[in-house]
Amino acid sequence: MSNKDSNKDRYRFRLSLLQPRHWPTWAGLGLFFIITLLLPLSLIDALGRRLGRYAASKNQKRFNIVKTNLSLCFPEKSATEIEHMAVAHFQAQIRSVLHYFILWWRPVFLLRKKVVKTGFEQVDEYRGQGKNIIVLLVHSVGLDFAGATISMDYEAVAPYKQVRNPVIDWIIANARLRFGRAHDGKLFTREDGFRPLIREVRKGKIMIYLADEDLGEKNSIFVPFYGVAKATLPVLGRLAQSCKAVVLPCVSCYDADKKRYQVKLLPKIEGLPSGDDEADSLRMNQAIEQAIAQCPVQYLWTLRYFQTRPPGEASVYD
């Protein structure tokens, strides 16, 4: 499959998206558009906090996943502190979902006003040294703001996990592509594999890579994440080697007082690649921990990061 076929053509509008079964989705998007058009950001944030608290109280299964993850990663916290962090996480997550109107429908100049960048001088520094760049983006609730921030100023490519709802999938994919249109930004699905991504990085594009999900036991190794064994794909070090790239961790944190997303590029991961999959994966997980520390409750704790357990260990989510 050519790069063209695997990117822009794949995400063109299709008449099938207007079939009656998709009308409820379009109606919901229309309502969302009207609400975000009429309300100031301060009220949208307040609505997000209220809806987040409601979601935390009603979705007990997901709330327990969040508390389990937080308890494993922050054992020094009391049960009350964990409870407060979990509620704050739901509020942050719903708030950032409501902020998607900026990414979907607002012009680029408005996004620039909503983002503060730090650490991006490293891009020119390492490019001046002849290095390619991989951005290790962590799963914070505002990760799409980081992706848009990078792609609107730099040539970037990224893997894309498709969404089951075709309408939402089309909107999200095009929202990500529109900020990188001037720089020939591209998305690749997991089915495309890593080869097209590596080719693009070798040409000088920045790879935006997310690596902190638990994707199962196959091809994974167990390395510590917050001191807990976690199934981790030992891929980042190999990518850095193949691309001759430095790896810069990145996190997007929303500052509720200033109404801005702070997109931070942290210092490069030292010693990567080392040629040792376990050592490289441990360095990666430690870098992700440092990125999470920038805004802990805004990490996407609703994911089952510890779903896959080492042989003989019971599930932590039962």
GIHUUR-V906210 format. One record per pair of residues at least 24 apart in sequence whose ideal C-beta (glycine too) atoms are under 10 Angstrom apart, sorted by sequence separation. I is the first residue (numbers start at 1). J is the second residue. D is the distance in Angstrom with one decimal. If there is no record, write none. Layout:
BEGIN
i/j/d
I/J/D
I/J/D
END
This chain:
BEGIN
i/j/d
62/86/9.7
63/87/8.4
66/90/7.3
156/180/5.7
211/235/6.9
246/270/9.7
266/290/6.4
151/176/7.2
155/180/7.6
162/187/9.7
180/205/9.6
190/215/9.2
211/236/5.6
247/272/5.5
266/291/6.1
63/89/9.3
151/177/8.3
152/178/9.0
153/179/9.0
154/180/8.3
160/186/9.3
161/187/9.9
209/235/8.5
246/272/8.1
247/273/8.7
265/291/9.9
56/83/9.4
63/90/7.3
66/93/9.4
115/142/9.6
123/150/8.9
127/154/9.7
148/175/7.7
151/178/9.1
152/179/4.2
153/180/9.3
155/182/9.4
156/183/7.0
157/184/9.1
158/185/8.0
160/187/4.0
162/189/6.0
209/236/7.0
245/272/9.4
264/291/7.8
266/293/9.9
62/90/8.3
144/172/7.9
147/175/9.4
148/176/7.1
151/179/4.8
152/180/6.6
155/183/4.3
156/184/9.4
157/185/6.8
158/186/7.8
159/187/7.5
160/188/6.5
161/189/7.5
162/190/8.6
180/208/9.8
211/239/9.3
240/268/9.8
245/273/9.1
266/294/8.0
117/146/9.5
120/149/8.7
147/176/6.0
150/179/8.7
151/180/3.4
152/181/9.0
153/182/9.3
154/183/6.4
155/184/6.3
156/185/5.3
157/186/4.8
158/187/5.9
159/188/5.7
160/189/5.6
161/190/7.0
162/191/9.0
240/269/8.3
244/273/9.8
56/86/6.6
57/87/8.5
115/145/6.3
120/150/8.6
123/153/8.8
148/178/8.6
149/179/8.1
150/180/8.3
151/181/8.8
152/182/7.7
153/183/7.9
155/185/6.9
156/186/8.2
157/187/7.4
158/188/7.4
159/189/7.1
160/190/8.4
209/239/7.0
243/273/9.8
264/294/6.1
56/87/4.9
59/90/8.1
62/93/9.9
114/145/7.6
115/146/8.7
123/154/6.7
144/175/7.4
148/179/4.3
151/182/9.3
152/183/7.9
154/185/8.7
155/186/9.2
156/187/9.8
157/188/6.8
159/190/6.4
209/240/9.9
241/272/9.0
242/273/9.0
264/295/9.4
55/87/9.6
56/88/9.1
58/90/10.0
117/149/6.3
144/176/7.0
147/179/7.8
148/180/8.3
151/183/6.8
160/192/9.0
176/208/9.4
207/239/7.3
237/269/9.2
240/272/5.5
241/273/4.3
262/294/7.9
56/89/8.1
57/90/8.9
115/148/8.0
116/149/9.4
117/150/9.1
120/153/7.9
147/180/8.7
150/183/9.9
152/185/8.7
159/192/8.0
207/240/9.8
236/269/8.3
239/272/9.9
240/273/4.6
241/274/9.3
247/280/9.4
262/295/8.2
53/87/6.1
56/90/4.0
111/145/7.7
114/148/9.9
115/149/5.1
120/154/8.8
151/185/4.6
159/193/9.6
237/271/9.5
239/273/8.4
240/274/9.7
241/275/7.5
52/87/7.5
53/88/9.4
55/90/5.1
56/91/7.7
114/149/9.6
144/179/9.7
150/185/9.1
151/186/9.6
159/194/8.4
237/272/5.7
238/273/7.0
249/284/8.6
52/88/8.2
54/90/8.7
55/91/8.6
112/148/9.8
117/153/8.4
151/187/9.8
207/243/7.0
209/245/10.0
211/247/9.7
236/272/7.1
237/273/4.0
247/283/8.8
52/89/8.1
53/90/6.9
54/91/9.8
56/93/9.6
111/148/6.1
112/149/8.5
115/152/9.2
148/185/9.9
236/273/8.1
237/274/6.6
238/275/9.4
247/284/7.7
249/286/9.7
250/287/10.0
251/288/8.9
49/87/9.7
52/90/4.2
53/91/6.1
55/93/8.1
56/94/9.2
111/149/7.6
147/185/9.4
159/197/6.9
201/239/8.1
205/243/9.9
207/245/7.4
209/247/8.3
237/275/7.6
249/287/4.5
253/291/9.5
49/88/9.1
51/90/8.6
52/91/3.2
55/94/6.1
103/142/10.0
157/196/7.9
158/197/8.1
201/240/9.8
206/245/9.0
237/276/7.7
238/277/7.6
241/280/9.0
248/287/9.2
249/288/6.9
251/290/8.9
252/291/9.7
51/91/8.1
52/92/7.0
54/94/8.6
104/144/9.8
108/148/8.6
112/152/7.7
147/187/9.8
157/197/5.7
198/238/9.7
202/242/8.2
207/247/9.4
210/250/9.9
237/277/6.4
240/280/7.9
247/287/7.6
249/289/9.7
251/291/4.1
255/295/8.9
49/90/9.3
50/91/8.3
52/93/6.5
53/94/8.8
103/144/5.7
111/152/7.1
112/153/9.3
157/198/9.7
194/235/7.5
198/239/7.0
201/242/8.4
202/243/6.2
209/250/9.6
236/277/9.5
237/278/9.6
239/280/9.8
249/290/6.7
250/291/7.0
251/292/7.2
253/294/5.4
254/295/7.5
48/90/9.6
49/91/4.6
51/93/9.8
52/94/3.9
99/141/9.1
102/144/9.6
103/145/7.0
157/199/9.2
158/200/9.8
197/239/7.9
201/243/4.3
202/244/7.6
206/248/9.0
208/250/8.0
234/276/9.2
235/277/8.8
237/279/7.9
238/280/8.0
249/291/4.7
251/293/8.9
252/294/9.1
253/295/3.6
48/91/6.5
49/92/8.8
51/94/4.7
52/95/6.5
99/142/7.4
102/145/7.9
157/200/4.4
200/243/9.3
201/244/8.7
202/245/9.0
234/277/3.6
237/280/2.9
249/292/9.8
251/294/5.0
252/295/8.5
253/296/9.7
48/92/8.1
50/94/8.7
51/95/8.4
52/96/9.8
96/140/8.4
97/141/7.9
100/144/7.3
103/147/9.0
108/152/5.9
156/200/8.8
157/201/7.1
194/238/8.6
198/242/5.2
199/243/9.5
201/245/6.2
233/277/9.6
234/278/7.2
236/280/6.3
237/281/7.2
240/284/9.8
251/295/7.0
253/297/9.9
254/298/6.6
48/93/8.6
49/94/7.8
50/95/9.9
52/97/9.3
96/141/4.0
99/144/8.9
100/145/9.5
103/148/5.9
155/200/8.2
156/201/9.7
194/239/6.8
197/242/9.7
198/243/5.8
232/277/9.3
234/279/9.7
235/280/9.1
236/281/7.3
249/294/9.6
253/298/5.7
45/91/9.3
48/94/4.7
49/95/6.5
51/97/8.9
52/98/9.7
95/141/7.7
96/142/5.0
99/145/7.5
102/148/8.8
155/201/9.9
157/203/9.4
197/243/8.5
232/278/9.2
234/280/6.6
235/281/8.6
237/283/8.0
252/298/8.1
253/299/9.8
47/94/8.4
48/95/3.0
51/98/7.9
93/140/9.7
94/141/8.7
95/142/9.2
96/143/8.8
158/205/9.8
195/242/9.5
198/245/9.6
234/281/4.9
236/283/8.6
237/284/7.6
251/298/8.3
47/95/8.3
48/96/7.6
92/140/8.7
93/141/4.6
96/144/8.3
155/203/8.3
157/205/5.1
158/206/9.0
159/207/8.6
160/208/9.9
194/242/8.1
232/280/9.8
233/281/7.9
234/282/9.9
236/284/4.9
251/299/8.4
46/95/9.1
48/97/7.5
92/141/5.2
93/142/9.6
96/145/8.0
155/204/6.7
156/205/5.9
157/206/7.5
158/207/6.9
159/208/8.0
161/210/8.5
194/243/9.7
232/281/4.7
235/284/9.1
236/285/9.9
45/95/5.7
48/98/4.9
91/141/9.8
92/142/8.4
154/204/9.6
155/205/4.3
156/206/4.5
157/207/5.7
158/208/3.9
159/209/6.9
232/282/8.5
234/284/8.8
44/95/7.7
47/98/6.6
48/99/8.0
90/141/9.8
154/205/7.8
155/206/6.7
156/207/7.4
157/208/7.3
158/209/7.3
159/210/7.2
230/281/9.2
233/284/9.5
236/287/9.3
89/141/8.0
154/206/5.2
156/208/5.7
157/209/9.6
158/210/8.2
159/211/9.8
161/213/8.9
232/284/7.4
45/98/7.9
153/206/9.8
232/285/6.4
44/98/5.2
45/99/8.6
151/205/9.9
154/208/9.7
223/277/9.0
44/99/7.4
151/206/8.4
223/278/6.0
230/285/6.9
150/206/6.4
221/277/6.4
222/278/9.1
223/279/8.9
225/281/9.5
232/288/9.8
41/98/9.4
44/101/8.1
151/208/7.6
221/278/6.1
223/280/9.3
224/281/9.5
225/282/9.0
228/285/10.0
41/99/8.2
44/102/9.9
150/208/6.1
223/281/4.6
224/282/6.6
39/98/9.2
222/281/9.2
223/282/4.8
225/284/9.4
226/285/8.2
41/101/9.8
221/281/6.2
223/283/9.4
225/285/4.5
226/286/9.6
41/102/8.9
147/208/5.7
220/281/9.1
221/282/9.8
223/284/8.4
224/285/6.6
225/286/8.7
36/98/7.0
39/101/9.8
146/208/8.0
223/285/5.9
224/286/8.5
226/288/9.4
227/289/9.6
35/98/8.4
36/99/8.7
134/197/9.4
147/210/9.4
223/286/9.5
225/288/7.3
226/289/6.2
36/100/8.6
37/101/7.8
225/289/7.2
32/97/9.6
36/101/3.7
143/208/9.3
224/289/9.6
32/98/8.2
35/101/8.4
36/102/8.3
105/171/9.6
132/198/9.7
226/292/8.8
104/171/6.0
134/201/7.0
143/210/7.4
32/100/8.3
33/101/7.0
36/104/9.1
37/105/8.3
103/171/9.5
104/172/8.2
111/179/7.3
132/200/9.9
133/201/7.8
32/101/6.8
36/105/7.8
37/106/10.0
103/172/8.6
132/201/5.1
36/106/9.0
104/174/8.5
105/175/8.7
108/178/8.2
132/202/6.8
137/207/9.9
211/281/8.9
33/104/8.4
100/171/8.7
104/175/5.0
108/179/6.5
132/203/8.9
133/204/9.0
135/206/5.9
136/207/9.4
137/208/5.4
139/210/6.3
29/101/9.9
32/104/8.9
33/105/6.6
100/172/8.4
103/175/4.8
132/204/6.8
133/205/8.7
134/206/7.4
135/207/6.8
136/208/8.7
137/209/6.7
138/210/7.3
139/211/9.4
212/284/8.5
32/105/9.6
41/114/8.5
102/175/9.6
103/176/8.1
108/181/9.6
132/205/8.2
133/206/4.9
134/207/4.7
135/208/5.0
136/209/5.8
137/210/5.3
138/211/8.6
139/212/5.6
211/284/6.3
212/285/7.9
232/305/9.9
104/178/9.1
108/182/9.0
132/206/8.0
133/207/7.4
134/208/8.2
135/209/6.8
136/210/7.9
137/211/8.7
138/212/5.9
139/213/7.1
211/285/9.0
231/305/8.9
29/104/8.5
100/175/7.7
103/178/8.8
132/207/8.1
133/208/9.9
134/209/5.6
135/210/9.6
136/211/6.3
137/212/9.2
209/284/10.0
230/305/6.2
231/306/8.1
29/105/9.8
103/179/7.9
136/212/8.7
211/287/9.8
212/288/5.3
230/306/5.9
231/307/7.7
232/308/9.6
127/204/7.8
134/211/9.8
211/288/7.7
212/289/9.9
228/305/8.7
229/306/8.0
230/307/9.5
231/308/3.8
210/288/9.9
228/306/6.1
230/308/8.1
231/309/8.1
127/206/9.5
212/291/9.3
226/305/9.2
229/308/9.3
230/309/9.5
231/310/8.5
212/292/9.0
225/305/7.0
226/306/9.6
229/309/7.5
230/310/9.7
225/306/8.0
228/309/10.0
229/310/5.3
123/206/7.3
229/313/7.6
222/308/8.3
212/299/8.8
213/300/9.3
222/309/8.7
212/300/8.7
220/308/6.8
222/310/5.2
228/316/8.3
214/303/7.5
222/311/9.5
213/303/6.3
214/304/6.1
217/307/9.8
218/308/9.4
212/303/8.3
213/304/8.9
214/305/5.4
216/307/8.0
217/308/5.1
222/313/9.6
213/305/7.3
214/306/6.7
215/307/9.5
216/308/5.7
217/309/9.0
212/305/6.9
214/307/4.8
215/308/8.3
217/310/9.3
213/307/9.5
214/308/5.3
217/311/9.3
214/309/9.9
136/236/6.8
150/250/7.6
149/250/9.2
134/236/7.4
136/239/9.9
147/250/9.2
149/252/7.7
136/240/9.8
146/250/5.6
148/252/9.5
134/239/6.1
146/251/7.2
147/252/8.5
134/240/6.1
146/252/3.8
133/240/9.9
143/250/8.8
145/252/4.9
146/253/9.5
132/240/8.8
143/251/8.4
144/252/8.0
145/253/9.6
131/240/9.9
134/243/6.5
142/251/8.6
143/252/5.7
145/254/8.1
132/242/9.8
133/243/8.6
135/245/9.7
140/250/9.3
142/252/3.9
132/243/4.9
134/245/4.7
135/246/10.0
136/247/5.4
137/248/9.6
138/249/7.0
140/251/5.4
141/252/8.2
142/253/6.9
131/243/9.3
132/244/5.6
133/245/5.7
134/246/7.3
135/247/7.8
136/248/6.8
137/249/8.1
138/250/7.1
139/251/9.5
140/252/5.2
141/253/9.3
142/254/5.4
149/261/7.7
131/244/6.8
132/245/3.9
133/246/6.1
134/247/4.8
135/248/5.4
136/249/4.7
137/250/4.8
138/251/5.2
140/253/6.7
141/254/7.6
148/261/9.4
150/263/7.7
130/244/8.2
131/245/6.3
132/246/7.7
133/247/8.0
134/248/7.3
135/249/7.9
136/250/6.4
137/251/7.7
138/252/8.6
140/254/8.7
149/263/4.6
131/246/5.0
133/248/6.4
134/249/10.0
135/250/4.9
136/251/9.5
137/252/8.0
145/260/9.7
146/261/7.7
148/263/9.0
150/265/8.7
145/261/4.4
146/262/9.7
147/263/9.3
149/265/9.9
129/246/8.6
144/261/9.7
145/262/9.5
146/263/4.7
145/263/6.5
146/264/8.6
126/245/8.5
127/246/9.9
142/261/5.2
146/265/9.2
126/246/5.2
142/262/9.0
143/263/9.7
125/246/9.5
140/261/9.6
142/263/8.2
126/248/8.1
123/246/9.9
140/263/9.9
122/246/8.2
123/248/7.9
122/248/6.0
137/263/9.6
120/248/9.3
137/265/9.9
138/266/9.9
119/248/7.4
136/265/9.8
119/249/9.4
120/250/9.7
135/265/7.1
136/266/8.9
119/250/8.2
133/265/9.4
136/268/9.7
136/269/7.3
134/268/9.7
133/268/9.0
134/269/9.4
136/272/9.6
115/252/8.5
116/253/9.7
131/268/9.0
29/167/7.4
134/272/9.5
28/167/9.4
29/168/8.3
116/255/7.8
25/165/6.1
28/168/9.6
114/254/9.4
25/166/8.6
26/167/6.6
25/167/4.5
29/171/7.3
116/258/7.9
123/265/7.5
126/268/7.5
22/165/8.1
24/167/9.6
25/168/6.7
120/263/8.3
122/265/5.8
125/268/9.8
22/166/7.0
23/167/9.6
114/258/9.7
116/260/5.2
117/261/9.5
118/262/6.7
119/263/8.7
120/264/9.1
121/265/8.6
122/266/9.0
21/166/9.5
22/167/5.1
114/259/7.3
115/260/6.6
116/261/7.3
117/262/8.1
118/263/7.5
119/264/5.5
120/265/5.5
122/267/7.5
21/167/9.8
22/168/9.7
25/171/9.3
113/259/9.6
114/260/5.8
115/261/5.1
116/262/5.0
117/263/5.3
118/264/4.9
119/265/3.4
122/268/7.1
19/166/9.2
113/260/8.2
114/261/6.0
115/262/7.9
116/263/7.2
117/264/8.0
118/265/7.0
119/266/6.2
19/167/9.8
22/170/9.9
115/263/5.7
116/264/9.0
117/265/7.8
118/266/9.1
119/267/7.7
136/284/6.9
11/160/9.2
17/166/6.0
18/167/9.2
138/287/8.8
139/288/8.9
7/157/8.9
10/160/9.5
16/166/7.4
17/167/5.5
111/261/9.0
138/288/5.3
16/167/10.0
75/226/8.6
136/287/6.4
137/288/9.9
138/289/9.4
140/291/8.0
10/162/9.7
14/166/8.1
17/169/9.5
73/225/7.7
74/226/7.6
75/227/8.0
136/288/7.3
138/290/9.6
139/291/9.9
140/292/7.8
7/160/9.3
17/170/6.1
72/225/8.9
73/226/3.8
75/228/9.3
138/291/4.6
139/292/9.3
142/295/8.7
3/157/9.2
6/160/10.0
17/171/9.6
72/226/6.6
73/227/8.2
137/291/8.7
138/292/6.4
140/294/8.4
141/295/9.0
72/227/8.4
73/228/7.2
99/254/7.7
136/291/7.8
140/295/6.7
143/298/9.7
14/170/7.8
70/226/9.9
72/228/5.1
96/252/8.9
138/294/9.1
140/296/9.8
141/297/9.0
142/298/6.7
143/299/9.9
13/170/6.9
69/226/9.1
140/297/9.8
141/298/5.1
143/300/7.8
11/169/8.4
12/170/8.7
72/230/9.6
96/254/6.5
140/298/4.9
141/299/7.8
142/300/9.9
11/170/6.4
69/228/9.5
95/254/7.1
102/261/9.2
139/298/9.9
140/299/5.6
141/300/6.0
10/170/9.8
11/171/9.7
99/259/9.8
138/298/9.8
139/299/6.6
140/300/6.6
141/301/9.5
11/172/9.5
13/174/8.4
92/253/9.4
95/256/8.0
138/299/6.8
139/300/4.1
141/302/9.3
11/173/4.5
12/174/8.9
92/254/6.9
99/261/8.1
138/300/8.4
139/301/9.2
10/173/7.9
11/174/5.6
139/302/9.6
92/256/8.7
139/303/6.6
8/173/9.8
11/176/9.1
91/256/9.6
96/261/8.7
7/173/9.4
8/174/9.5
11/177/6.4
139/305/8.9
10/177/10.0
8/177/6.9
7/177/7.6
8/181/8.9
8/184/9.3
11/187/7.6
7/184/9.2
8/185/9.6
10/187/8.2
7/185/8.6
8/186/7.8
10/188/9.7
7/186/4.4
8/187/9.0
10/189/8.3
6/186/7.8
7/187/5.9
3/184/9.5
6/187/8.2
7/188/7.3
4/186/9.2
6/188/5.9
7/189/9.9
10/192/9.9
3/186/6.4
6/189/7.5
3/188/8.5
6/191/8.9
7/192/9.2
6/192/5.2
1/188/9.6
5/192/9.9
3/192/9.2
7/196/9.0
1/191/8.9
6/196/6.6
1/192/6.9
1/193/9.9
3/196/6.0
2/196/9.1
1/196/8.3
3/199/8.0
3/200/7.7
96/298/7.8
92/295/8.2
95/298/9.5
93/297/9.3
96/300/9.7
92/297/5.7
93/298/8.1
48/254/9.9
91/297/8.4
92/298/4.8
93/299/9.9
49/256/8.8
89/296/8.8
90/297/9.3
91/298/10.0
92/299/9.2
93/300/7.2
48/256/9.7
88/296/9.2
89/297/4.8
92/300/9.6
93/301/8.7
45/254/8.8
88/297/4.4
89/298/7.3
92/301/9.8
93/302/6.9
87/297/9.0
88/298/8.7
89/299/7.7
45/256/6.3
85/296/7.1
86/297/8.4
89/300/8.4
90/301/9.2
85/297/5.3
89/301/5.2
90/302/8.2
84/297/8.9
89/302/7.6
42/256/9.6
45/259/7.4
44/259/9.7
86/301/7.4
73/289/8.2
85/301/8.2
86/302/9.6
42/259/7.3
41/259/5.4
40/259/9.6
73/292/8.2
74/296/7.8
73/296/8.7
70/296/8.5
73/299/8.9
70/297/8.7
73/301/8.4
70/299/9.3
69/299/8.7
66/297/9.6
69/300/9.5
70/301/6.0
69/301/4.7
73/305/8.6
66/299/10.0
68/301/9.0
69/302/8.2
72/305/8.6
73/306/9.3
66/300/9.5
67/301/8.6
69/303/7.9
72/306/6.4
66/301/4.4
69/304/8.1
65/301/7.5
66/302/5.7
68/304/8.8
69/305/6.0
65/302/6.0
66/303/9.4
68/305/9.6
69/306/7.2
65/303/7.8
68/306/7.8
62/301/9.5
63/302/8.8
65/304/6.2
62/302/5.4
65/305/9.3
62/303/9.9
65/306/9.8
65/307/9.5
59/302/8.9
72/316/6.7
71/316/9.2
55/302/10.0
68/315/9.9
69/316/8.7
68/316/5.8
69/317/9.1
68/317/5.9
68/318/9.6
65/316/9.5
65/317/6.1
64/317/7.6
61/317/9.2
END
